[in-house]
């Protein structure tokens, strides 16, 4: 069989790549958390003969690819990584960029830093945030944004939630980030928060409404403003299958929230012409069929959501496509994901910045062994 080259819409969560509900854990790493379990590969030129290249739209005819030209590595547009072990697990599944810059040859992570969270909110309580980590109504939004970027944040994260930051505060935070030439991303997991995020002018909206349909006028405005969505569907699917997680997220049995509502909203987002990016916010492997199954996307569109489209909207101009001079983040697959989207987990080799990561994951085996319905596994 000819080797076929393409990329995938999946991501991993391990003990070190955790979901949103864990992202404010102890920031002081223990020694094992900064120790690699594998040796970095050597920087060498590699020729792959008779390979087919996914160019962001379709798979091209077979050709020989040398050095820095192959296929884009995957970009996870919403994930939390706590340690090097988490970076290694992400990398083993072909995720070469996650939105810590890490170690040579491991997934490159872009950091949001301390997010904007209001007092007495679900996030503030869940993460036991101290008063100096919270943004009060009288706070100076420009000072908060300045602090984040002064501490090496790559983009600014805002948390929109019930009884959370006011519309004026969210808008001011976005304006301050944009004034510095930086991106703003907003967590919004209910219909009201989604509306606030759109009105604030934020660049990207993380998650989608679980409780009600997003208003059509809001979707129209988001599309016109060029905003994008990272719906993190796999964590939503996993959460709604797990009563313990639902309770932790403040959901009760009589809540209107459902995975069916998530799917309906993501379909509406896509129908409104809003770009959709792949993001996991989860633990385990994300079966790449999630976006295909839930939205009606063609496999090529779903793959682009994890590469070309993600790179474009995160302003990562050196990756996301296979071309001379681009960053050599590459994933080689054994079989064609456009024929069967599950083949996106049939990984042969992975390179990050031109460095090969040798212990790649057996994605199909991981999904087959997983007990949870989102196809996620916890690796040790």
Secondary structure, 3 states (H helix, E strand, C coil): CCCECCCCCCCCCCCCEECHHHCCCCCCCCHHHHCCCCCCCCECCCEEEEECCECCCCECCCEEEECCCCCCCEEECCCEECCHHHHHHHHHCCEEEECCCCCCCCCEECCCCCCECCCCCHHHHHCCCCHHHCCCCCCCHHHHHHHHHHCCCCCEEEEECCCCCCHHHHHHHHHHHHHCCCCEEEEECCHHHHHHHHHHCCCEEECCCCCCCCCHHHHHHHHHHCCEEECCHHHHHHHCCCHHHHHHCCCCCCCCCCHHHHHHHHHHHHHCCCCECCCCCCCCCCCCHHHHHHHCCCHHHHHHHCCHHHHHHCCCCCCCCCCCCCCCCEEEECCCCCCCHHHHHCEEEEEECCEEECCCCCHHHHHHHCCCCCCCCCCC
